[in-house]
């Protein structure tokens, strides 16, 4: 898990758009596993920093990527994340990120067979719901707890679950637990215009992280998943 986290930090840093902590050492052996990162001295939020963050994320999302998926599987939180390379967003989102977790929750009797069928109906509509866009490198777990503000005035992202995905996955995640300023979204939109209706699609982009949280933390998040699936 730490090795894959380090890879994610490295690929984000190599875009030269978003800052990540420098990787000091990764140990991944049978006896020891750890990741040592640069210490980031804490700064204070400001309009300028939020704008820089929004612009930087937009510029990273703009970089063309060859496919949906990634060059290997990794992790989101403690859960394995499947990143099989696919040519379409709908195939990647449904088969790699949603179906394995839906099945796991069904096996745990947390979701009914009827709700599994609702998920299947959603998969068929992904191409209708989301605008067609080229794949973007996404952080993959971009909630308020996974970025820092440095004392040099830089937004710094940590704990990624990277893949080449639809950029609205990152945007949806920023809304899941609150904490992102309107200055962030305004700056993002100025650098890479968001497609019409993106705010209405937020629940569908949040379905994946909500499934992750349902497995890790239980009933509160399962109810949110069920509420989304009711539409289908």
N, C-alpha and C positions, 0 to 999 in steps of 0.2 A: 504493500500500500504506500509506504514512504517513497519507494523508488518511483512509482507512478506519479505521486504528487510532485516529486522533483522534476520529472519529465514535463509535467504540465506547467510548472513555474518557468521552466527553461524555454518552452516553446512560446509562451506569452511574452517573456522578456525579449526573445529574439525578433519579435515584430517591431520592437523599438517604439511601441505606442503606449503600452502600460508598464509601469514599474512593478517588479516583484522583488521580494527579498533575495539577496544573493545566496546561493547554495554553498554552504561551507563544507559539509560532509554528509554523505548518505551511507549508512551501513545496513546491509540486508543479507544477513547470514542466518544459519540455524540458531545461533546463540544470541545474537543481538540484532535489533532492528531499530534504527532511529534516523532522524533527519535534523541536521543542525543548520539553522538559517541565520542570516544577518539580523541583528537587533535593530528595530525601527523605533527611533525616538518619536514620541507622540507630539503631533501638532494639533491645531484647532481648526474646525471646519469653517469655511467662509464661502461666499458666493464664487470667488475666483477658483477655489479648489474644486467645488462641485462642477463648475463649468469645464474645468480642465479634465475632470474625470469623465463627464459625458462625451466631450469631444474625443478623448483618447480611446474610449470604448468604441465609438462610432468608427474611428479610423482603423481600429483593429478589425472590426466587422467588415469593413470595406475590402480588405485584402482578399483577392480571389482564392478559392480553395478548389481542389480537383474533384471532390466527391463528398457525399455525406458519410459520416462515420469517422474513423481514425485509423492510424497504422497499428494500433493494438487496443485491446480492452484495458480498462482501468477501473477506477472506483469513484462512487459518489457517496460521501460519508464512509461508512463501513461496508457498503454494499458493492458488489461487483457491477460494473457498467459495461454492457456489451456495445461494441463500436464497429460492427461489421461494415465494410465499405459498400455503399449502395449508390445508385444513380439518382434516386428520387427521395425527397424529404418524407413523403408519406410512408414509403417502405421502411426507411430508417427509423422514424419515430414509432411506428406501429410495431414492427418486428423486433427491433433491438431494445427500445427503451420502455415501451408500454406492456407488450404481451408477457414478457417474463415476470413482471411484478404483479400484473393482474392475475396470472396463473398462480403465483405464490400465495396471494391473498385469498383466492378461491380455495386453494388446497388447505388453507388455515381456517376455512369457513367464515372469513371476514367479509367476503363478497359472495353473493348468490350467483347461481347460474344465469339468472335473468340479468343481473348486472354485468356479468361477463359478456352476455349477448349485446347489451347496450354498448359496451366497449368495442365489440366487433363492428357494430354499426357506426361508431365514431371513426374507426380506422378507415372505413370506406369513404368518409366525408372529409378527411384531412386535406385532400387537394382542393376541395371546394372552400374550406374554411380559411386556410392559410394562403396568402398571396405567393405566387411562384417567385422564388428568389434563388440566387446562387448560394451555395453553402458558405458559412462564415466560421472562423475559429471563435468558439464561445468559451467563456470561463467555465460555465456549466453549473455553478453553485453560487451565483452572485447575489447573496443576500447581505444584509447590513453587517453581519458578523464576520464577513470574509473580505473586508477591505479595511485598510488603515489610512490615517492621514499622518504623513511624516512631518517632522519639525522643519523640513525644508520646503514644505508646501506641495508635496506630491501625494496623489492617491496611490496606494500600494495594495495590490490584490494578493490574497493568500488562499490556500486550500482549494485549488481548482479541481474540476472534473471535466477536463477539456475534451472536446471533439469538434468535428466540423458539422455544424448543425444549422438550424434556422435561427437567425439572430434574435427573433422574438422570444426565444427560450430564455436568453439572458434578461431581456426587458421584463418578461413575465416574472422571473425570479426576483427582480428588484422590488416588485410590488408585494411579494408574498408575506414578508414580515415587517414591512414599512421601513422608514428611515432614510429614504433617498429624497433629496430636495428637488423641487420643480426646476431649479437651475440646471440640474443634471440632465433632465429630459429635454429642456429647451436647447441646451448646447448639443446634445446628441442629435436632435432633429435638425439643427442648423448644419451639422456636418454630414449627416446621412439621413435624409428624410424618411420618416416612418410611414409605412403604407396606411392608407385610409382604413379606419376601423380597428386599428391595432389594440386599442383599449378594450374593445368588446371581445377580443380573442385572448385576453390575459388568462381567463380561467382554463382555456384549453392548453395554453403554454405551461400553466402551473400544474397540470394533471400529473406530469412525470415526477416533479419534486414532492407533490402531495402523496403519490404512491410510495416513494422512498420513505417519507416521514410516517406513513401508515404502518409500514413494516417495522421501522425503528422505534416508533413511539405510540402507536396504537389508535384507539377509538376516535379521538378528536379529529384526526386527519382522515380516517376512514369515512367519517360522515361528510367531510368536504368532498372527497372523491365521489361518493354516492350522489351528492347534489349536482355535480358536474355531469355524471352519467345519466341523470334523469332526463336530460335534454334529448337523449338518444334511445 
